Amino acid sequence: MRNLLFTISFCGTAYHGWQVQNNAVTVQQTVQDAIEKIIRKRENIVGCSRTDAGVHANMYCFNMKTESLIPCEKLVTAINAMLPDDISVLDCVEKEESFHARYDCKRKEYKYLILNSKINNPFLTDRALLYPYPLDESFLDEQAKQFIGRYDYSAFCNSGSSVEDTVRNVFSADVGREGDTVTFTVSADGFLYNMVRIMVGTLLDISSGKIPENTIKDIILSKNRDMAGCTAPACGLYLNKVEY
Protein backbone atom coordinates (compact mmCIF):
# COMPACT_ATOMS: atom_id res chain seq x y z
CA MET A 1 0.00 0.00 0.00
CA ARG A 2 1.38 3.41 -1.03
CA ASN A 3 0.61 6.66 0.76
CA LEU A 4 0.74 9.55 -1.69
CA LEU A 5 0.83 13.25 -0.86
CA PHE A 6 -0.70 15.45 -3.55
CA THR A 7 -0.35 19.21 -3.83
CA ILE A 8 -3.05 20.98 -5.81
CA SER A 9 -4.34 24.49 -6.48
CA PHE A 10 -7.88 25.52 -7.27
CA CYS A 11 -10.24 28.40 -7.88
CA GLY A 12 -13.11 27.75 -5.49
CA THR A 13 -15.78 29.90 -7.13
CA ALA A 14 -17.71 26.99 -8.64
CA TYR A 15 -17.45 24.73 -5.59
CA HIS A 16 -19.14 24.38 -2.20
CA GLY A 17 -15.81 24.04 -0.45
CA TRP A 18 -13.47 21.05 -0.19
CA GLN A 19 -15.50 18.52 1.78
CA VAL A 20 -17.84 16.11 -0.03
CA GLN A 21 -21.48 17.15 0.46
CA ASN A 22 -24.84 15.81 -0.58
CA ASN A 23 -26.38 17.67 -3.53
CA ALA A 24 -23.43 20.05 -3.95
CA VAL A 25 -20.31 19.99 -6.11
CA THR A 26 -17.10 20.13 -4.09
CA VAL A 27 -13.39 20.08 -4.82
CA GLN A 28 -12.87 16.75 -3.05
CA GLN A 29 -15.60 15.06 -5.07
CA THR A 30 -14.25 16.47 -8.34
CA VAL A 31 -10.73 15.28 -7.58
CA GLN A 32 -11.96 11.83 -6.52
CA ASP A 33 -13.92 11.55 -9.77
CA ALA A 34 -10.78 12.32 -11.78
CA ILE A 35 -8.63 9.84 -9.83
CA GLU A 36 -11.25 7.11 -10.19
CA LYS A 37 -11.12 7.44 -13.96
CA ILE A 38 -7.36 6.79 -13.85
CA ILE A 39 -6.98 3.96 -11.33
CA ARG A 40 -10.46 2.43 -11.75
CA LYS A 41 -11.15 2.60 -8.02
CA ARG A 42 -12.67 5.26 -5.79
CA GLU A 43 -10.04 5.95 -3.16
CA ASN A 44 -10.56 7.96 -0.01
CA ILE A 45 -8.56 11.19 -0.02
CA VAL A 46 -7.74 13.11 3.17
CA GLY A 47 -7.48 16.90 2.89
CA CYS A 48 -5.25 19.18 4.94
CA SER A 49 -8.26 21.32 5.94
CA ARG A 50 -11.81 22.22 5.08
CA THR A 51 -12.48 25.26 2.95
CA ASP A 52 -15.78 27.13 2.63
CA ALA A 53 -17.76 27.62 -0.56
CA GLY A 54 -16.01 30.11 -2.82
CA VAL A 55 -12.63 29.93 -1.06
CA HIS A 56 -9.55 29.37 -3.25
CA ALA A 57 -6.20 27.65 -2.74
CA ASN A 58 -2.79 28.48 -4.15
CA MET A 59 -1.60 25.39 -2.30
CA TYR A 60 -3.75 22.60 -0.91
CA CYS A 61 -2.57 19.14 0.14
CA PHE A 62 -4.24 15.78 0.50
CA ASN A 63 -2.99 12.23 0.96
CA MET A 64 -4.33 9.04 -0.56
CA LYS A 65 -3.55 5.43 0.25
CA THR A 66 -3.66 3.25 -2.83
CA GLU A 67 -2.44 -0.02 -4.29
CA SER A 68 -2.00 1.60 -7.68
CA LEU A 69 1.55 1.31 -9.03
CA ILE A 70 1.30 4.25 -11.42
CA PRO A 71 4.39 6.47 -10.88
CA CYS A 72 3.77 9.85 -9.25
CA GLU A 73 4.77 11.93 -12.27
CA LYS A 74 2.43 9.97 -14.53
CA LEU A 75 -0.41 10.30 -12.03
CA VAL A 76 -0.01 14.09 -12.04
CA THR A 77 -0.27 14.24 -15.83
CA ALA A 78 -3.14 11.76 -16.05
CA ILE A 79 -5.25 13.32 -13.29
CA ASN A 80 -4.78 16.83 -14.69
CA ALA A 81 -6.10 15.58 -18.02
CA MET A 82 -9.33 14.58 -16.26
CA LEU A 83 -9.78 17.70 -14.11
CA PRO A 84 -11.63 20.90 -15.04
CA ASP A 85 -9.58 24.01 -15.73
CA ASP A 86 -10.14 25.45 -12.24
CA ILE A 87 -8.27 22.63 -10.44
CA SER A 88 -4.66 21.56 -11.05
CA VAL A 89 -2.44 18.90 -9.51
CA LEU A 90 0.99 20.46 -8.91
CA ASP A 91 2.92 17.60 -7.34
CA CYS A 92 2.76 14.05 -5.98
CA VAL A 93 5.25 12.36 -3.67
CA GLU A 94 5.31 9.12 -1.68
CA LYS A 95 5.18 9.43 2.11
CA GLU A 96 5.46 7.01 5.01
CA GLU A 97 2.35 4.94 5.76
CA SER A 98 1.53 6.93 8.92
CA PHE A 99 1.53 10.33 7.19
CA HIS A 100 -1.74 12.30 7.51
CA ALA A 101 -2.31 15.47 5.46
CA ARG A 102 -4.30 17.15 8.21
CA TYR A 103 -2.80 15.96 11.48
CA ASP A 104 0.84 16.25 10.38
CA CYS A 105 0.41 19.85 9.21
CA LYS A 106 2.52 22.25 11.31
CA ARG A 107 1.61 25.60 9.80
CA LYS A 108 -0.86 27.10 7.34
CA GLU A 109 -0.79 30.49 5.69
CA TYR A 110 -3.84 32.28 4.34
CA LYS A 111 -4.09 35.38 2.19
CA TYR A 112 -7.09 37.62 1.80
CA LEU A 113 -7.22 39.94 -1.21
CA ILE A 114 -9.08 43.26 -1.14
CA LEU A 115 -9.51 45.31 -4.32
CA ASN A 116 -9.41 48.78 -2.79
CA SER A 117 -10.99 50.67 -5.65
CA LYS A 118 -14.28 52.30 -6.64
CA ILE A 119 -14.06 50.49 -9.97
CA ASN A 120 -14.27 46.73 -10.26
CA ASN A 121 -11.49 44.80 -11.97
CA PRO A 122 -13.26 42.11 -14.02
CA PHE A 123 -10.23 39.85 -13.73
CA LEU A 124 -10.64 39.83 -9.92
CA THR A 125 -14.38 39.14 -9.88
CA ASP A 126 -14.99 36.37 -7.31
CA ARG A 127 -11.25 36.43 -6.54
CA ALA A 128 -11.04 39.52 -4.32
CA LEU A 129 -13.36 41.64 -2.19
CA LEU A 130 -14.23 44.94 -3.87
CA TYR A 131 -13.93 47.61 -1.16
CA PRO A 132 -14.41 51.19 -2.42
CA TYR A 133 -13.59 53.05 0.81
CA PRO A 134 -10.11 54.34 1.76
CA LEU A 135 -7.77 51.86 3.47
CA ASP A 136 -4.53 52.80 5.22
CA GLU A 137 -2.50 49.60 4.90
CA SER A 138 0.22 50.80 7.29
CA PHE A 139 -2.35 51.49 10.00
CA LEU A 140 -4.07 48.14 9.39
CA ASP A 141 -0.72 46.36 9.52
CA GLU A 142 -0.15 47.83 12.99
CA GLN A 143 -3.60 46.67 14.06
CA ALA A 144 -3.10 43.19 12.58
CA LYS A 145 0.00 42.60 14.71
CA GLN A 146 -2.34 42.31 17.72
CA PHE A 147 -3.56 38.98 16.35
CA ILE A 148 -0.14 37.40 16.95
CA GLY A 149 0.20 35.04 19.90
CA ARG A 150 -1.23 31.89 21.45
CA TYR A 151 -4.79 32.54 22.59
CA ASP A 152 -8.30 31.19 22.71
CA TYR A 153 -9.73 32.67 19.50
CA SER A 154 -13.41 31.91 20.27
CA ALA A 155 -14.26 35.52 19.39
CA PHE A 156 -13.07 34.81 15.85
CA CYS A 157 -15.06 31.62 15.28
CA ASN A 158 -18.55 31.63 13.80
CA SER A 159 -21.32 29.49 15.20
CA GLY A 160 -21.61 26.07 13.60
CA SER A 161 -18.13 24.92 14.51
CA SER A 162 -17.91 21.65 16.43
CA VAL A 163 -14.30 22.20 17.50
CA GLU A 164 -13.84 22.04 21.26
CA ASP A 165 -10.25 23.30 21.45
CA THR A 166 -10.30 26.92 20.26
CA VAL A 167 -6.71 27.75 21.25
CA ARG A 168 -4.45 28.55 18.29
CA ASN A 169 -0.94 29.93 17.85
CA VAL A 170 -0.84 32.78 15.32
CA PHE A 171 2.74 33.24 14.12
CA SER A 172 2.40 36.28 11.87
CA ALA A 173 -0.21 38.75 10.59
CA ASP A 174 0.59 41.38 7.97
CA VAL A 175 -1.22 43.88 5.76
CA GLY A 176 0.41 45.23 2.60
CA ARG A 177 -0.52 46.92 -0.64
CA GLU A 178 0.42 46.54 -4.29
CA GLY A 179 -1.42 49.07 -6.40
CA ASP A 180 -5.13 48.80 -5.66
CA THR A 181 -4.77 45.37 -4.04
CA VAL A 182 -4.53 45.25 -0.25
CA THR A 183 -3.51 41.84 1.11
CA PHE A 184 -3.92 40.44 4.61
CA THR A 185 -1.56 37.51 5.24
CA VAL A 186 -1.75 35.37 8.37
CA SER A 187 -0.01 32.16 9.43
CA ALA A 188 -0.84 29.86 12.35
CA ASP A 189 -0.70 26.27 13.52
CA GLY A 190 -4.39 26.02 12.68
CA PHE A 191 -7.53 28.09 12.11
CA LEU A 192 -11.09 28.03 13.42
CA TYR A 193 -14.27 28.14 11.34
CA ASN A 194 -14.29 31.48 9.42
CA MET A 195 -11.40 32.73 11.60
CA VAL A 196 -9.49 34.52 8.83
CA ARG A 197 -12.63 36.04 7.35
CA ILE A 198 -13.63 37.41 10.77
CA MET A 199 -10.11 38.80 11.23
CA VAL A 200 -10.47 40.64 7.91
CA GLY A 201 -13.95 41.86 8.80
CA THR A 202 -12.65 43.17 12.11
CA LEU A 203 -9.83 45.07 10.40
CA LEU A 204 -12.31 46.60 7.94
CA ASP A 205 -14.62 47.58 10.82
CA ILE A 206 -11.68 49.20 12.60
CA SER A 207 -10.84 51.07 9.41
CA SER A 208 -14.41 52.38 9.11
CA GLY A 209 -14.60 53.32 12.80
CA LYS A 210 -17.23 50.73 13.73
CA ILE A 211 -14.72 49.14 16.11
CA PRO A 212 -12.22 51.27 18.07
CA GLU A 213 -8.57 50.93 17.10
CA ASN A 214 -6.14 48.99 19.28
CA THR A 215 -8.88 46.75 20.67
CA ILE A 216 -8.11 43.48 18.87
CA LYS A 217 -6.33 42.04 21.91
CA ASP A 218 -9.33 42.94 24.08
CA ILE A 219 -11.66 41.25 21.59
CA ILE A 220 -9.53 38.09 21.66
CA LEU A 221 -9.52 38.00 25.47
CA SER A 222 -13.28 38.56 25.60
CA LYS A 223 -13.89 35.22 23.79
CA ASN A 224 -17.11 36.88 22.58
CA ARG A 225 -17.96 36.60 18.88
CA ASP A 226 -20.23 39.65 19.16
CA MET A 227 -17.22 41.83 19.98
CA ALA A 228 -15.43 41.04 16.71
CA GLY A 229 -16.27 42.37 13.27
CA CYS A 230 -18.29 41.05 10.39
CA THR A 231 -17.38 37.90 8.45
CA ALA A 232 -15.75 39.03 5.20
CA PRO A 233 -16.98 37.32 2.00
CA ALA A 234 -15.31 34.08 0.94
CA CYS A 235 -14.27 35.37 -2.51
CA GLY A 236 -11.05 37.02 -1.31
CA LEU A 237 -9.71 34.12 0.76
CA TYR A 238 -6.86 31.85 -0.38
CA LEU A 239 -5.12 28.99 1.40
CA ASN A 240 -1.63 30.01 0.38
CA LYS A 241 0.88 27.64 2.04
CA VAL A 242 0.82 24.35 3.92
CA GLU A 243 3.91 23.25 5.85
CA TYR A 244 4.74 19.80 7.27
N, C-alpha and C positions, 0 to 999 in steps of 0.2 A: 504493500500500500504506500503510495506517494502522498506527500503533503505539500501542495503547491501554494505559493504566495503570489497573488496577482496584484498588480498596480494598474488602476484604470483612471480615466478622467471622464467627466460627463457634464453636459448641460442639463440641469434638472427641470427645465421649464415644462416639459411634456409629461413629467412623472410625478406620482404621488409619493415621493420620497424613495428611500432605499428599500425598506422592508416590504416583503410580499404582503399584499392585502387582497381581500375579497372584493371583486368588482372594481378594481382600480389597477392601472398599469404602473408598475414600479421598476426601478433600475434593477433590483435583484432578480425579479422575474424575467426581465428582458435578457439579462446576462445568462441566466440559467437556460433559457430557451435556446440561445446561441450555442452554448456549450453542449447541450443535449444533441443538437444537430451534428456536432463533430464527433463526440465519443459514443453516441447512441445510448446514453444512459443519463437520467436526471440526477445529478449529484447535488448534495447539499453544499451551499457555499456560505461561509461565515464572514460577515462584514465587520470592519473595524469600528463602526458606529452607525447609528440611525441618522438619517437626514430627513428633514421635513419636505413636504411638497414644494417644488419650485427652487429648492436649494441646489447649488452646483458643487462640483468638486474638481479642483486642479489635480488633486492626488487623493485617491481612495484605494484602500487595500482590503482584500478578502482572501481567505485561504480555503482550499478545497482538497479533500482527501479522495483519491481516485486510484483505480487499478489500471487506468489508461497508461500506455507506454509511449504515447506521442511526446517527442521532445518539446521542451518549453518554447523554444523559438518558433517551432512549427505550430504550436497551439496558439501563440499570439497572432500569427498571420491568419490562421484558419478562423479563429473566433472573430477577429476584426472583420473578416469577409462576411460574417453572418449578422453583425451588429448594425443598428441604424447609425446615421452620421453623427448623432449627438452623444454617442458613447464610444470610447476607444480603450483598448487594452494597451498599456504602455510597456509592461514588463511581466515576466513570470520566472520565478526561481523556486528551487526545491528547498524545503525547510525540514527540520527535525519533526518527528511524528507528533511531539507534544506541543508544537507551535500553535498559537491561537491568535488570530488577527485582532481580536478585541482585547483580550485579557493581557496580552504581551505588549500592548502599546504603552509607551512611556510618556509620549508628548504628542499633542495635536496643536496645529496652528490654523486658525480661521482668519479670513479676510472678509471685510464688508465694504462694498463699493457704493459710494454716494456720488451721483452726478449733481454737482452743486452749480446749477445753471437754471435760468428761466426758460431755456429752450431745450427740448428733448433731443438727445442723440439717438437716431433710429437704430444705430448699431449696438446701443446699450439697452434697448428695450428688453425688459425681463431679465436683465443682467446687472442692473444697478438701480438704486433708489433715486428717482428724480426729486431733488430738494431745492426749491427755487430761492430760499432765504439765505442771507449771508452766514457763512461759517468761518470762524477763526480757528484754523487748524492748530496753531501753536497753543492757543488757549485750551482747546479740546484735548490736545496731547498732555498738557499739564493735569487736566481733570482725569484723564484715562489712567494715569499712573497710580491713582488711588485704588484701582482694581487689583493691583499687584499684591500678592501675599497668600497665605493659607488661611481660609476662612470658611464658615458655613455660608454658602451663597443662596440660601432659601429665598431671599428677596429678589433673586434674579432667576427664578424658576417658575414657569407658568403652571397652573393647575392642570392635572391630567398626568403628571409624572408619578410613577410608582417607585421611584428611587428612594430608599430610606436614608442612605448616607449622602448628605448634601454638602459635605466638606470637599473643597477642591483647592489645588495649589496653582494659582495663576502666576506664571513666570514673567510675562511681559505683556504690555498693552501700549500701543502706539497709534497716533493719528498723524497722517502726513497728506500732502497734496501734490498732485502732478496735473497741472492745467486745471480743468474744471472737475477733476476726479479727486475726491477726498476718500482716503482709505483708512479704516480702523483695522488694526492687526493685533490679534491676541493669541497667546499660547498658554497652555495649561496641561496638567496631567489628565484632565478630563473635563467635560462640560455637562451641565444640567439641561433639561428640556427648555429650549428657547433662550438659553443663557446669553449667548452672544447677541441675539436680536434684542433682548431687553437691555443689555449693556449699551447698544447703539441707540435705542430709543431714549435711554436715560441721558446720554450725551447730547442728543438732539433737544431734549426737554430742558437741559441745563443751558444750551445755547440760546433757546427761545425765551428763557426766564421763567419757565413753568416750574422748574426745580432750582433752588438756590445753588450757586457754585460752591465747590469744596465741601459737598455733603455726601459724596459717594461712600466714603468710609462709614459714615453714620447710617446710611441706607443698608449697607452690608451687615453692620452690627445689629440693626433692628430686626433682621430676618423676616421682614414684612414686605410681601410682594406689592402691597398698595403704596409703599413709599418710593418704589422705583418707577421708572418711566414706562412709556408705551412699548409694545413689542413691534420692532421695526419689521417691515415686509420681508418675506423670504427671498425676494428676487435679487437682493444685493449680496447674499451670503455665499461664501465659498469655503469648503474644506480645502485648505491650501497645502498642508504638510502633515505627514504621519510618520512618527519616529519610533523605532523599536530598539 
